[in-house]
């Protein structure tokens, strides 16, 4: 089984994450940790949910981290 690197949860960010975005993050991270194969709809949900963030810089950080899978490059 492949070792999954640490992936931030909503509570791990230094700024508040809106509830709808936090739920989408948790759903995606849970699926990655379970090694689910089909994650496209979860990425789509997170893509939409990040639009609820008020701060554009924070939104960009969160979007890049999950949608561009920067969490994976953190482990390399």
N, CA, C and O atoms as a MOPAC input file, in Angstrom:
PM7 MOZYME 1SCF
protein

 N      0.84300 1    -1.18300 1     0.00000 1
 C      0.00000 1     0.00000 1     0.00000 1
 C      0.89100 1     1.24900 1     0.00000 1
 O      1.86500 1     1.33200 1     0.74800 1
 N      0.54800 1     2.18700 1    -0.82700 1
 C      1.32600 1     3.41300 1    -0.94900 1
 C      1.13400 1     4.29000 1     0.28600 1
 O      0.02200 1     4.43900 1     0.79200 1
 N      2.22700 1     4.85900 1     0.75400 1
 C      2.18600 1     5.76700 1     1.90000 1
 C      1.59500 1     7.10200 1     1.45900 1
 O      2.09700 1     7.72800 1     0.52600 1
 N      0.54200 1     7.53400 1     2.12100 1
 C     -0.08600 1     8.81300 1     1.81400 1
 C      0.60600 1     9.89200 1     2.65000 1
 O      0.70500 1     9.75700 1     3.87000 1
 N      1.08400 1    10.95800 1     2.01000 1
 C      1.72500 1    12.02500 1     2.78300 1
 C      0.69300 1    12.76400 1     3.63600 1
 O     -0.51200 1    12.64400 1     3.41200 1
 N      1.17300 1    13.51600 1     4.59800 1
 C      0.29100 1    14.35800 1     5.40300 1
 C     -0.42600 1    15.33000 1     4.47900 1
 O      0.19100 1    15.99000 1     3.64300 1
 N     -1.73100 1    15.40400 1     4.64500 1
 C     -2.53800 1    16.35500 1     3.87700 1
 C     -3.26600 1    17.23400 1     4.88700 1
 O     -3.93800 1    16.73300 1     5.78800 1
 N     -3.12800 1    18.52600 1     4.73200 1
 C     -3.77800 1    19.45600 1     5.65700 1
 C     -5.28400 1    19.25600 1     5.68400 1
 O     -5.92500 1    19.00200 1     4.66500 1
 N     -5.81300 1    19.37900 1     6.86800 1
 C     -7.25700 1    19.44400 1     7.09600 1
 C     -7.60600 1    20.91900 1     7.31200 1
 O     -6.71200 1    21.74300 1     7.50300 1
 N     -8.88600 1    21.25300 1     7.28400 1
 C     -9.26900 1    22.65900 1     7.47500 1
 C     -8.69300 1    23.28300 1     8.75000 1
 O     -8.32000 1    24.45600 1     8.75200 1
 N     -8.62000 1    22.51500 1     9.81600 1
 C     -8.10800 1    23.04200 1    11.09100 1
 C     -6.60700 1    23.33600 1    11.04200 1
 O     -6.08700 1    24.03700 1    11.91100 1
 N     -5.91500 1    22.81300 1    10.04800 1
 C     -4.46800 1    22.98700 1     9.93800 1
 C     -4.05800 1    24.28800 1     9.25000 1
 O     -2.87700 1    24.63500 1     9.23300 1
 N     -5.01700 1    24.99900 1     8.68900 1
 C     -4.70300 1    26.26100 1     8.02100 1
 C     -4.62300 1    27.37500 1     9.05700 1
 O     -5.33200 1    27.32200 1    10.06200 1
 N     -3.77500 1    28.38400 1     8.84100 1
 C     -3.64200 1    29.47300 1     9.81800 1
 C     -4.73600 1    30.53700 1     9.70300 1
 O     -4.62900 1    31.60100 1    10.31200 1
 N     -5.76700 1    30.25900 1     8.94100 1
 C     -6.89100 1    31.17500 1     8.77800 1
 C     -8.16900 1    30.33800 1     8.74000 1
 O     -8.12200 1    29.14100 1     8.45600 1
 N     -9.31400 1    30.97100 1     9.02700 1
 C    -10.56700 1    30.20900 1     9.05000 1
 C    -10.97900 1    29.75200 1     7.64700 1
 O    -10.82800 1    30.47600 1     6.66400 1
 N    -11.49600 1    28.54600 1     7.59300 1
 C    -12.00700 1    27.97000 1     6.34900 1
 C    -13.53000 1    27.90200 1     6.48000 1
 O    -14.02800 1    27.34300 1     7.45800 1
 N    -14.28200 1    28.45300 1     5.52700 1
 C    -15.74200 1    28.38000 1     5.60800 1
 C    -16.22200 1    26.92700 1     5.70300 1
 O    -15.58000 1    26.01500 1     5.18100 1
 N    -17.34300 1    26.73000 1     6.36800 1
 C    -17.85200 1    25.38000 1     6.62000 1
 C    -18.03700 1    24.56900 1     5.33600 1
 O    -17.65500 1    23.40000 1     5.28600 1
 N    -18.61400 1    25.17000 1     4.30900 1
 C    -18.84400 1    24.43000 1     3.06000 1
 C    -17.51400 1    23.99400 1     2.43400 1
 O    -17.41100 1    22.90200 1     1.87600 1
 N    -16.50700 1    24.85100 1     2.53100 1
 C    -15.18200 1    24.51400 1     2.00700 1
 C    -14.53400 1    23.44200 1     2.86800 1
 O    -13.90700 1    22.51800 1     2.34900 1
 N    -14.68200 1    23.56200 1     4.18100 1
 C    -14.11500 1    22.56900 1     5.10200 1
 C    -14.70300 1    21.18500 1     4.84700 1
 O    -13.97900 1    20.18900 1     4.86300 1
 N    -15.99900 1    21.11900 1     4.61600 1
 C    -16.63800 1    19.82700 1     4.33500 1
 C    -16.08400 1    19.21900 1     3.04900 1
 O    -15.81800 1    18.01800 1     2.99200 1
 N    -15.91200 1    20.03900 1     2.02600 1
 C    -15.37700 1    19.54100 1     0.75300 1
 C    -13.92700 1    19.07800 1     0.91400 1
 O    -13.52800 1    18.06700 1     0.33700 1
 N    -13.14900 1    19.81500 1     1.69400 1
 C    -11.76000 1    19.40900 1     1.95600 1
 C    -11.73700 1    18.06700 1     2.66800 1
 O    -11.01700 1    17.15500 1     2.26200 1
 N    -12.52500 1    17.94700 1     3.72900 1
 C    -12.53900 1    16.69800 1     4.49400 1
 C    -12.99300 1    15.51700 1     3.64800 1
 O    -12.43900 1    14.42400 1     3.76000 1
 N    -13.99600 1    15.72800 1     2.80400 1
 C    -14.45800 1    14.64400 1     1.92600 1
 C    -13.33900 1    14.19400 1     0.98700 1
 O    -13.13300 1    12.99700 1     0.78800 1
 N    -12.62500 1    15.15300 1     0.41600 1
 C    -11.53600 1    14.82000 1    -0.50400 1
 C    -10.39500 1    14.11200 1     0.22100 1
 O     -9.90500 1    13.08700 1    -0.25300 1
 N     -9.97300 1    14.64300 1     1.35400 1
 C     -8.86200 1    14.03900 1     2.09500 1
 C     -9.23500 1    12.63400 1     2.56100 1
 O     -8.41400 1    11.71900 1     2.49000 1
 N    -10.46400 1    12.45800 1     3.03600 1
 C    -10.91500 1    11.11700 1     3.44300 1
 C    -10.81200 1    10.13800 1     2.27600 1
 O    -10.34100 1     9.01300 1     2.44300 1
 N    -11.25100 1    10.56400 1     1.10500 1
 C    -11.21000 1     9.69300 1    -0.07600 1
 C     -9.77400 1     9.37100 1    -0.48000 1
 O     -9.47700 1     8.23600 1    -0.85400 1
 N     -8.89800 1    10.34000 1    -0.40800 1
 C     -7.48300 1    10.10000 1    -0.73400 1
 C     -6.88900 1     9.11000 1     0.25400 1
 O     -6.17100 1     8.19100 1    -0.14000 1
 N     -7.18500 1     9.29500 1     1.53400 1
 C     -6.65100 1     8.39400 1     2.56100 1
 C     -7.18000 1     6.96900 1     2.40400 1
 O     -6.49300 1     6.00900 1     2.75400 1
 N     -8.39500 1     6.83000 1     1.88100 1
 C     -8.96400 1     5.49500 1     1.62600 1
 C     -8.46200 1     4.91200 1     0.31200 1
 O     -8.74700 1     3.75900 1    -0.01000 1
 N     -7.72400 1     5.69800 1    -0.43600 1
 C     -7.23300 1     5.30400 1    -1.76400 1
 C     -8.37200 1     5.08700 1    -2.75100 1
 O     -8.30000 1     4.21300 1    -3.61500 1
 N     -9.42800 1     5.89300 1    -2.61700 1
 C    -10.51700 1     5.83500 1    -3.59000 1
 C     -9.95700 1     6.14800 1    -4.97400 1
 O     -9.02700 1     6.94100 1    -5.12000 1
 N    -10.53200 1     5.52200 1    -5.96900 1
 C    -10.00800 1     5.67600 1    -7.32900 1
 C    -10.59700 1     6.86200 1    -8.07800 1
 O     -9.90000 1     7.51100 1    -8.85800 1
 N    -11.85300 1     7.14700 1    -7.85300 1
 C    -12.52900 1     8.17800 1    -8.63900 1
 C    -12.78000 1     9.40200 1    -7.76700 1
 O    -13.70000 1     9.42100 1    -6.94800 1
 N    -11.95800 1    10.41200 1    -7.95400 1
 C    -12.01600 1    11.60000 1    -7.10900 1
 C    -12.51300 1    12.84000 1    -7.85100 1
 O    -12.61800 1    13.91700 1    -7.26400 1
 N    -12.81500 1    12.69000 1    -9.12600 1
 C    -13.18000 1    13.84500 1    -9.94500 1
 C    -14.30100 1    14.68000 1    -9.38100 1
 O    -14.20600 1    15.90800 1    -9.36800 1
 N    -15.36700 1    14.04800 1    -8.91100 1
 C    -16.49500 1    14.81800 1    -8.38400 1
 C    -16.11600 1    15.53300 1    -7.09300 1
 O    -16.63500 1    16.61300 1    -6.80900 1
 N    -15.21600 1    14.94200 1    -6.30800 1
 C    -14.78000 1    15.59300 1    -5.06900 1
 C    -13.90600 1    16.80900 1    -5.36800 1
 O    -13.99100 1    17.82600 1    -4.67900 1
 N    -13.06800 1    16.69900 1    -6.39500 1
 C    -12.28400 1    17.86400 1    -6.82100 1
 C    -13.22100 1    18.96100 1    -7.33500 1
 O    -13.00100 1    20.14000 1    -7.05900 1
 N    -14.25800 1    18.58300 1    -8.07500 1
 C    -15.23000 1    19.56000 1    -8.57300 1
 C    -15.95100 1    20.25200 1    -7.42200 1
 O    -16.14300 1    21.46800 1    -7.44700 1
 N    -16.35400 1    19.47200 1    -6.40400 1
 C    -17.03000 1    20.05100 1    -5.24400 1
 C    -16.11800 1    21.03800 1    -4.52300 1
 O    -16.55100 1    22.12000 1    -4.12700 1
 N    -14.86500 1    20.66000 1    -4.35800 1
 C    -13.92600 1    21.55200 1    -3.68200 1
 C    -13.67000 1    22.79900 1    -4.52200 1
 O    -13.54500 1    23.89900 1    -3.98300 1
 N    -13.59300 1    22.63300 1    -5.81700 1
 C    -13.40600 1    23.76800 1    -6.72000 1
 C    -14.51000 1    24.79700 1    -6.50400 1
 O    -14.23600 1    25.99100 1    -6.37800 1
 N    -15.74000 1    24.34100 1    -6.46100 1
 C    -16.86100 1    25.25100 1    -6.23200 1
 C    -16.88700 1    25.81500 1    -4.82400 1
 O    -17.19000 1    26.99200 1    -4.62600 1
 N    -16.57100 1    24.98200 1    -3.85100 1
 C    -16.64300 1    25.40200 1    -2.45000 1
 C    -15.60400 1    26.46600 1    -2.11100 1
 O    -15.85400 1    27.32400 1    -1.26600 1
 N    -14.45400 1    26.41900 1    -2.75300 1
 C    -13.43500 1    27.43000 1    -2.44800 1
 C    -13.87700 1    28.81800 1    -2.89000 1
 O    -13.36000 1    29.81900 1    -2.39500 1
 N    -14.81300 1    28.88700 1    -3.80000 1
 C    -15.31500 1    30.18700 1    -4.27300 1
 C    -16.07100 1    30.92200 1    -3.16700 1
 O    -16.34700 1    32.11500 1    -3.29200 1
 N    -16.40500 1    30.21500 1    -2.08600 1
 C    -17.10600 1    30.82000 1    -0.95200 1
 C    -16.16300 1    31.59000 1    -0.03300 1
 O    -16.61100 1    32.28400 1     0.87900 1
 N    -14.87300 1    31.47000 1    -0.26800 1
 C    -13.90300 1    32.14700 1     0.59500 1
 C    -13.86000 1    33.63300 1     0.25700 1
 O    -13.88900 1    34.01500 1    -0.91300 1
 N    -13.79200 1    34.46700 1     1.29500 1
 C    -13.82500 1    35.92000 1     1.10800 1
 C    -12.48700 1    36.50400 1     0.67100 1
 O    -12.44600 1    37.49500 1    -0.05900 1
 N    -11.41000 1    35.90000 1     1.11100 1
 C    -10.07500 1    36.42600 1     0.84400 1
 C     -9.48500 1    35.70200 1    -0.36600 1
 O     -9.27200 1    34.49000 1    -0.32700 1
 N     -9.22500 1    36.44000 1    -1.42700 1
 C     -8.74000 1    35.83800 1    -2.67200 1
 C     -7.38000 1    35.16200 1    -2.49900 1
 O     -7.13600 1    34.10500 1    -3.07900 1
 N     -6.50100 1    35.76000 1    -1.71100 1
 C     -5.18400 1    35.14800 1    -1.49200 1
 C     -5.31200 1    33.81300 1    -0.76700 1
 O     -4.64400 1    32.84200 1    -1.12200 1
 N     -6.16800 1    33.76600 1     0.24600 1
 C     -6.39000 1    32.52000 1     0.97800 1
 C     -7.06100 1    31.48300 1     0.08100 1
 O     -6.70800 1    30.30400 1     0.11000 1
 N     -8.02500 1    31.92800 1    -0.70900 1
 C     -8.68800 1    31.02100 1    -1.65400 1
 C     -7.65900 1    30.40600 1    -2.59800 1
 O     -7.68500 1    29.20200 1    -2.85100 1
 N     -6.76200 1    31.22500 1    -3.11400 1
 C     -5.73700 1    30.73800 1    -4.03700 1
 C     -4.82100 1    29.72600 1    -3.36200 1
 O     -4.48200 1    28.70500 1    -3.96000 1
 N     -4.41800 1    29.99400 1    -2.12800 1
 C     -3.57800 1    29.04200 1    -1.39000 1
 C     -4.26700 1    27.68900 1    -1.24200 1
 O     -3.66500 1    26.64200 1    -1.48100 1
 N     -5.52900 1    27.72800 1    -0.84700 1
 C     -6.28500 1    26.48800 1    -0.63800 1
 C     -6.50600 1    25.77100 1    -1.96500 1
 O     -6.30100 1    24.56200 1    -2.06200 1
 N     -6.91900 1    26.50800 1    -2.97400 1
 C     -7.16200 1    25.89900 1    -4.28900 1
 C     -5.89700 1    25.23600 1    -4.82500 1
 O     -5.94200 1    24.09000 1    -5.27100 1
 N     -4.78300 1    25.93500 1    -4.78700 1
 C     -3.53500 1    25.36800 1    -5.30000 1
 C     -3.11200 1    24.14300 1    -4.50600 1
 O     -2.65700 1    23.15300 1    -5.07900 1
 N     -3.25900 1    24.20600 1    -3.20600 1
 C     -2.82000 1    23.10000 1    -2.35000 1
 C     -3.56700 1    21.80900 1    -2.68400 1
 O     -2.95400 1    20.74800 1    -2.80400 1
 N     -4.88300 1    21.90100 1    -2.83400 1
 C     -5.67400 1    20.69100 1    -3.08200 1
 C     -5.86400 1    20.40200 1    -4.57300 1
 O     -5.63100 1    19.27800 1    -5.01900 1
 N     -6.27700 1    21.39000 1    -5.33100 1
 C     -6.62700 1    21.14200 1    -6.73000 1
 C     -5.40400 1    20.92000 1    -7.61200 1
 O     -5.48200 1    20.19600 1    -8.60400 1
 N     -4.28400 1    21.52900 1    -7.26400 1
 C     -3.04400 1    21.29200 1    -8.00400 1
 C     -2.17700 1    20.24800 1    -7.30900 1
 O     -1.04600 1    19.98100 1    -7.71600 1
 N     -2.73000 1    19.67000 1    -6.25600 1
 C     -2.08000 1    18.60700 1    -5.47100 1
 C     -0.70600 1    19.02400 1    -4.96000 1
 O      0.24100 1    18.23800 1    -4.98400 1
 N     -0.60700 1    20.26800 1    -4.49800 1
 C      0.64400 1    20.71300 1    -3.89300 1
 C      0.96600 1    19.91800 1    -2.63500 1
 O      2.13000 1    19.81400 1    -2.24800 1
 N     -0.05600 1    19.35700 1    -1.99500 1
 C      0.18300 1    18.52300 1    -0.81000 1
 C      1.09800 1    17.35600 1    -1.15300 1
 O      1.87200 1    16.90600 1    -0.30800 1
 N      1.01800 1    16.86900 1    -2.37100 1
 C      1.84900 1    15.73500 1    -2.78300 1
 C      3.29800 1    16.17400 1    -2.97100 1
 O      4.21600 1    15.41600 1    -2.65900 1
 N      3.51000 1    17.36400 1    -3.46700 1
 C      4.87800 1    17.84700 1    -3.66400 1
 C      5.53700 1    18.20700 1    -2.33800 1
 O      6.76500 1    18.23600 1    -2.25400 1
 N      4.74500 1    18.48200 1    -1.29800 1
 C      5.30300 1    18.76600 1     0.02400 1
 C      6.06900 1    17.56600 1     0.56000 1
 O      7.03500 1    17.72700 1     1.30500 1
 N      5.65100 1    16.38400 1     0.19200 1
 C      6.25500 1    15.16000 1     0.71800 1
 C      7.50500 1    14.76000 1    -0.05400 1
 O      8.27000 1    13.91500 1     0.41000 1
 N      7.72300 1    15.34700 1    -1.21100 1
 C      8.84900 1    14.94300 1    -2.06600 1
 C     10.08400 1    15.75300 1    -1.79600 1
 O     11.11500 1    15.53600 1    -2.43100 1

